[in-house]
Amino acid sequence: MTTPSPPTSTDGDAAHAPSVLVVDDDRDICGLVEAILTDAGYAVSALYHLESDMVAAATARLEPDCILLDSGSRADYGGSWELAERLAARGRRVPVVMFTAHRQAAQEALANASARSKAARFAGILDKPFDIEDLLDTVARAVGFSSPFDRSPAADAVRTQALVERLRAGGGHEIRRSTRREWVTFGAPSGRLVQLYWWQQGGRYLCGAYDDGTGALLPLGDFVELDAAVARALAG
């Protein structure tokens, strides 16, 4: 069997290795997968917690080209069905591979007949214990569905301008934008001065409003999804 070589993608003129996020609470499995995939030319990150917000934040921070998603349940695939659906609904979809020892869940995903399997939109299914060639083939196919995330300053400027336009359409005014990715200060429809910015290391958006009387910054929340961040920022 011939294993496909991992594709390369570009940010500007510089090629970089496609990236894979392994989400699995079994550190030994993660270590084995990381060794195999890094030898094959992938950049690999591991997350040992399957809590939905943590996985969503890691995905937003890393913007990988593929996710291997295990389940935190020993009995079945559990909440990872809903997590896969959440990841499939992102603005930039990251291909998710079901990575599981639960044969019934794998068969359900393969049949793709149930509502939850359709919503999850798995890019592949990888059984445990896995064959090394199957791992490499499945990841290569999934990565092939990915659109590389553009991390260039020019792309950040486009993202920030899109945010400005959304805020303006929602009634925001006197919008001051940064050259950084999605950093803005603006007047909310309520009249309050609001700041909204992307926190790269945390993988989330932070939002706060300034108190008219004291000038103190009042936290309004942090959000993984941009839609939720924009809605809260406009509410002031």
Number of C-alpha atoms within 10 A of each C-alpha: 6 6 14 14 12 20 14 16 18 14 13 10 7 8 10 15 17 22 23 27 24 24 23 21 17 13 13 10 14 21 13 10 20 20 13 17 19 14 10 15 16 23 17 22 16 19 17 16 15 20 13 16 15 16 22 22 20 23 20 21 17 17 22 25 28 27 30 26 26 25 24 19 13 10 9 15 22 14 14 20 20 16 20 25 18 16 22 19 14 14 10 14 17 28 26 26 24 26 24 23 19 17 13 12 19 20 11 14 21 14 11 16 10 10 8 15 20 14 16 23 20 23 22 19 23 21 16 13 10 13 11 13 14 15 19 19 19 20 27 20 18 23 24 18 14 18 14 20 16 14 13 11 12 14 15 18 18 14 15 22 19 13 20 22 12 16 22 18 10 15 13 24 17 11 17 12 20 14 14 16 23 22 23 22 22 23 22 23 17 11 13 17 23 26 24 25 21 23 16 14 11 15 22 22 22 20 24 21 22 16 13 11 6 7 10 11 15 12 13 18 14 20 19 23 17 16 12 13 22 19 13 18 27 21 17 21
